[in-house]
Structures are given as structure tokens and as C-alpha cells.
Amino acid sequence: MSSPSGSSAPRSSAPSLARATASRFAKIALGHIAREYPNKLDHVMAGDADARTPRDLHPIFFGSFDWHSCVHGYWLLATLLRIRPDMAEAETIIALFDDAFTAAKVGVEVDYLARPESRGFERPYGWAWDLMLQAELMRHEDRPWATRHAPLARAFVARFQDFLPKADYPVRAGVHTNTAFALVLASEYADMTGDAAFRALLTTKAMIWYGQDAACQAWEPSGDDFLSPALIEAEAMRRLIPKDTFEVWFVRFLPDLARKQPATLFTPARVSDRTDGKIAHLDGLNLSRAWCWRTLAGALPELDPARQHAANAAMAHLGAAVPHIAGDYMGEHWLATFALLALTNG
């Protein structure tokens, strides 16, 4: 199924990525994806019996400091395996996935969601990343991973279908609760599976939440943002609504890009302490801005001066963040994922 904006449909060919870069990212992810501790659980307990280890609760996604980072660590490795099957780490990744994606282990992850206490588990960030992972696993048509993981993805689709109709207001924070980011990743799954009804739900909600937005002031960054509330909203609309509708909306939403305003969107965030998990989020902000600037630049007319400004901003944000994706575990357990998004989109 093609996206109205022509950007989020399943890719017919792999994006380019240097083998050395792919290998570096793979080594980083393999170093944490099965590392159980330290671990930050999103786990509501109903009694003493619920005091269990991360690996016991989540036999697949127990590493990478937290559940959602482990999910997108698998997405990172699956994507690298597809676009660089010649990298040295390929066989290690295949063995890891063969061990992780079994019916029994997926069943435990699905059963965890059925607990009454798990109603709000990872909403919406982890939900969306699991769907993004499923979309990528489906591209590995010669492997059984997507078929085995599918019950978990279907469970998260059902959660979106239940939640979105009653979510009257968007969440515009620059962190995990951001609803535009969830729409972006969920749309990848909708397009990959050809689920027109699910995509229509995402599009309808995007228009309800963001369709009337105009003259965005971009009051960002906040001190622990890893998403730009302004740019990720624009990326969600670019992906979900028809191209001509998006062009009208985007000019209204950010009318002064040709004058590089709002200036804050063009200025990489400073990261004062990369050992502080929240402050380290700002490296992720720079990477996710780079990703959005690249995709948005591609949606602008060639003669629009804002197009070159957007492309330049993407490069500036990449330069500020890519050197820091490893070195301290507070960033190392997740930043390579956002670097890959920035380098392979747009």
C-alpha cells in the first residue's frame, strides 16, 4: 500500500549505509540487547508474586535497560541485517533472532499484556516500536521471525484501536508519551501489512489532533527531550495525509522556515552531561531532528529556500550527535537506533 505522501510505503530496495557504520551500530546493540542489568521496569505489581526479574517477565525484551529500548534494539539489528547482510555480525544476529523469536517466548510477552495491571504498559511508545519491529521482520521473508512475533504485534494493534478513538487530546511532550511519534511508527506497520483500516484510523486521529495547528512557536527543547514536538508532528502529517493537503498544512504550521525561524529548530541542543540519563536524551533529540529535517526537506519544492535550510539543519544535528552514540550506557543502550533512523531516511 502506498502512502499518500509517497514516503512510508515498504521500500523496494535497501537504503545505503557503509558496512563499517553498520558493523559499529550492530556491535553497540549486541553489547546491550541481552544485558539484563541495570534495568528500569515498567511493571505494575498486584502482589508479592509479581516481584520477578526482567528476564522472567519478558523472555525476549529483557535487555537494553528498558523494554522499549530492547524492542528497538531488535529493530536496529533486523534493519542492519537487511541493508548490510555482508557485515561480520550477520550470523550472530541471525542466531540471536532464532533464539528470541519462538512461539513460547512470544506467548509470554503476549500473556504479560493480558494482566489487568498492564493496561497502560508502554503506551504509546513501546506499542509503536513493536509495530515498527514487526514491519521490519516482515521484510525478512526467508525467516520465520515475523510469523512468530505477529501475535504480539496484533495485540498492540488492538490496543491502538481501543485507545485512539477515546484519546481526545494529543500529547505534545518531547519524550515517550508523544502521540505523533507513535503515529509515525504505527503507520510503517499499517503500510507494510496493507491494513487500510488501521491506516485510516491513524490518519483520522492525526487530522483531529493536528489538522488545525498553525504558526508553531516551537517552545523547545525541554531539558530531557529526545523528540522535537514540532518536527515529529510535521513528520506524522507528512506520512499520513495526502501530499497536496500536507503542503498546505505545512506552510501554515511552520510559515517562516525560509527565514530559518523558529531559530531553535535549526540549533542543535547542547548536552551537558552524558552520564545523566535524562540529559543524555538531548543527543537523541539531535538525531531525531536530523531524521525529521531530512524527510521534510525531501517533501519541499526544489526551489523553496527552506529545503536547503532543512538539509543543512539535518547535517548540523547529525554532526552534533553521531560521535556520542556510544561511551556511556545511558545513551549507548538506545542512541544508535535514532542514528540509523536519521541516516537511512530522507
PyMOL commands that set and color helices and strands:
alter all, ss='L'
color gray80, all
select helices_A, chain A and resi 19-30+48-50+54-57+67-83+90-100+103-113+116-118+125-138+145-166+179-193+196-210+229-240+243-253+257-259+263-266+281-299+305-324+329-332+335-344
alter helices_A, ss='H'
color red, helices_A
deselect
rebuild
show_as cartoon
